[in-house]
Amino acid sequence: LWFLQGFGFENGAFTMVEDQDNSILAIVASAISWIFIPQGFGNWRATVASISGLIAKENVVGTFGVLYHYADELSDNGDEIWPEVAASFTALSAYSFMIFNLLCAPCFAAMGAIKREMNNGKWTAIAIGYMCLFAYCASLVVYQIGGLITGEVSFNFFTIVAVAIIAMTIYLLFRPNKYEGVNEVQFNSKKAVASK
């Protein structure tokens, strides 16, 4: 992280950078940070922190410490860097950022445990993808709907997506159970005999 943040291209040459926005890390993270614009935290520092959170969730605060130039060890609550971090976020986008990072895929160790328990790479990938998609949708709903209420966001395409996610969630919660009244396992003996 230090190397990627400290080196990049300035004045047409690869060198140690004075401005982090010219670093390799900023260039790579900026290329994918647009994904998080609908959640309100589409800047490269938040993107890097979210990705490092996949290693371990506590890395998010440590990564912010590095990206916001705090050289000493951070306290548990990170009071040393919050004024600078607050300049990059609004209250609502920070809340959306926290929701995304708390709900998205767990750390690498937990992913390894999921892989061992499922004993199938495909289902592990589906489980991790589901967690990330769920986190993305939850943070999108919070930022878009909360932004409409507070006036931070104007009505846009992603607001429509957020309303659709809410409608789908309500439908899934209250849809009728097609298996209601079926209290036992159904066994088709004709198929069992035919397969012998």
C-alpha positions in Angstrom: 0.0 0.0 0.0 2.8 2.4 0.9 4.6 1.7 -2.4 1.5 2.1 -4.5 0.6 5.3 -2.7 4.1 6.8 -2.7 5.1 6.2 -6.3 3.5 7.3 -9.6 3.9 9.5 -12.6 4.7 13.2 -12.3 6.0 15.4 -15.0 6.1 12.5 -17.4 8.4 10.3 -15.2 7.9 7.5 -12.8 9.0 8.8 -9.4 8.0 9.3 -5.8 5.0 11.6 -5.9 4.3 14.6 -3.9 0.6 14.6 -4.6 -1.1 11.3 -3.8 -3.6 11.9 -6.5 -0.8 11.1 -9.0 0.1 7.8 -7.4 -0.4 4.4 -8.9 -2.9 3.6 -6.1 -4.9 6.7 -7.0 -4.9 5.9 -10.7 -6.0 2.2 -10.2 -8.6 3.0 -7.5 -10.0 5.9 -9.6 -10.6 3.5 -12.4 -13.0 1.5 -10.3 -14.3 4.1 -7.8 -17.1 5.2 -10.2 -18.9 2.0 -9.0 -19.5 3.6 -5.6 -20.7 7.0 -6.9 -24.4 6.0 -6.4 -23.6 5.2 -2.7 -22.0 8.7 -2.2 -18.4 7.6 -1.6 -17.1 7.4 -5.2 -13.6 8.7 -4.4 -10.4 6.6 -4.7 -9.5 6.7 -1.0 -12.9 5.2 0.1 -12.5 2.6 -2.7 -9.0 1.5 -1.5 -10.3 1.4 2.1 -13.2 -0.8 1.1 -10.9 -3.2 -0.8 -8.5 -3.4 2.1 -11.5 -4.2 4.3 -11.7 -7.5 2.5 -8.4 -8.6 4.1 -9.7 -7.6 7.6 -12.5 -5.2 8.5 -10.2 -3.3 10.9 -7.9 -2.5 7.9 -10.4 0.2 6.8 -9.3 2.5 9.6 -5.6 1.7 9.2 -5.9 2.3 5.4 -7.5 5.7 6.1 -4.6 6.5 8.4 -2.1 5.8 5.6 -4.1 7.6 2.9 -4.6 10.6 5.1 -0.9 10.9 6.0 -1.1 9.9 9.7 2.3 8.3 10.4 1.8 7.2 14.0 -0.4 4.3 15.2 -4.0 5.2 15.2 -6.2 4.8 18.3 -9.0 2.3 18.2 -11.6 5.0 17.3 -9.3 6.9 14.9 -9.7 10.4 16.3 -6.5 11.5 14.8 -7.7 11.4 11.2 -11.4 12.0 11.4 -11.3 15.7 10.6 -9.6 15.0 7.2 -11.8 12.0 6.5 -14.9 14.1 7.3 -13.9 16.5 4.5 -14.3 13.6 2.0 -17.7 12.4 3.2 -21.1 13.8 4.2 -22.8 12.3 7.2 -25.1 10.3 4.8 -22.3 9.1 2.5 -20.2 8.0 5.6 -23.2 6.0 6.8 -23.6 4.4 3.4 -19.9 3.6 3.4 -20.1 1.9 6.8 -23.2 -0.1 5.8 -21.4 -1.3 2.6 -18.3 -2.3 4.5 -20.1 -4.0 7.4 -22.4 -6.0 5.1 -20.1 -6.9 2.3 -18.0 -10.1 2.1 -16.1 -11.0 5.3 -12.4 -11.1 5.7 -10.2 -13.5 3.8 -10.1 -15.9 6.8 -13.9 -16.1 6.9 -14.0 -16.6 3.1 -11.6 -19.5 3.6 -13.9 -21.0 6.2 -16.8 -20.6 3.8 -14.8 -22.4 1.2 -14.0 -25.3 3.5 -17.6 -25.7 4.7 -19.1 -25.5 1.3 -16.4 -27.6 -0.3 -17.2 -26.0 -3.6 -15.6 -23.0 -5.3 -18.6 -22.1 -7.3 -21.0 -21.9 -4.3 -18.3 -20.0 -2.3 -18.1 -17.4 -5.1 -21.9 -17.2 -5.3 -22.1 -16.7 -1.5 -19.4 -14.0 -1.5 -21.0 -12.3 -4.6 -24.4 -12.4 -2.9 -23.0 -10.7 0.3 -21.3 -8.0 -1.8 -24.4 -7.4 -3.9 -26.6 -7.2 -0.8 -24.2 -4.7 0.7 -24.2 -2.7 -2.5 -28.0 -2.6 -2.7 -28.4 -1.7 1.0 -25.9 1.2 0.9 -27.5 2.4 -2.4 -31.0 2.4 -0.8 -29.7 4.3 2.3 -27.8 6.9 0.3 -30.4 7.5 -2.4 -33.5 7.5 -0.3 -31.8 9.3 2.6 -30.4 11.8 0.1 -33.8 12.5 -1.3 -35.2 13.1 2.2 -32.3 15.4 3.3 -31.9 17.1 -0.1 -28.4 15.8 -0.7 -29.5 13.8 -3.8 -31.9 14.9 -6.5 -34.2 12.4 -8.1 -32.2 10.3 -10.6 -31.9 6.8 -12.2 -30.4 5.3 -9.0 -33.3 6.6 -6.9 -35.6 4.6 -9.2 -33.3 1.6 -8.7 -33.4 2.1 -4.9 -37.2 2.2 -4.9 -37.2 -1.0 -7.0 -35.0 -2.7 -4.5 -37.3 -1.7 -1.7 -40.4 -2.9 -3.6 -38.7 -6.2 -4.4 -37.6 -6.7 -0.7 -41.2 -6.0 0.5 -42.6 -8.5 -2.1 -40.1 -11.2 -1.0 -41.0 -10.6 2.6 -44.8 -10.9 2.1 -45.2 -13.2 -0.9 -47.4 -16.2 -0.2 -45.6 -19.4 0.7 -46.3 -22.0 -2.1 -45.3 -24.8 0.3 -47.7 -23.8 3.0 -49.5 -26.9 4.3 -46.8 -29.3 3.0 -45.5 -30.8 6.2 -43.6 -33.8 4.9 -41.1 -34.8 2.2 -42.7 -35.9 -1.0 -41.3 -39.2 -2.4 -42.1 -40.5 -5.9 -41.6 -44.2 -5.7 -42.2 -44.7 -9.5 -39.1 -42.6 -10.3 -37.1 -44.5 -7.7 -38.1 -47.9 -9.2 -37.5 -46.6 -12.8 -33.9 -45.5 -11.9 -32.9 -49.0 -10.8 
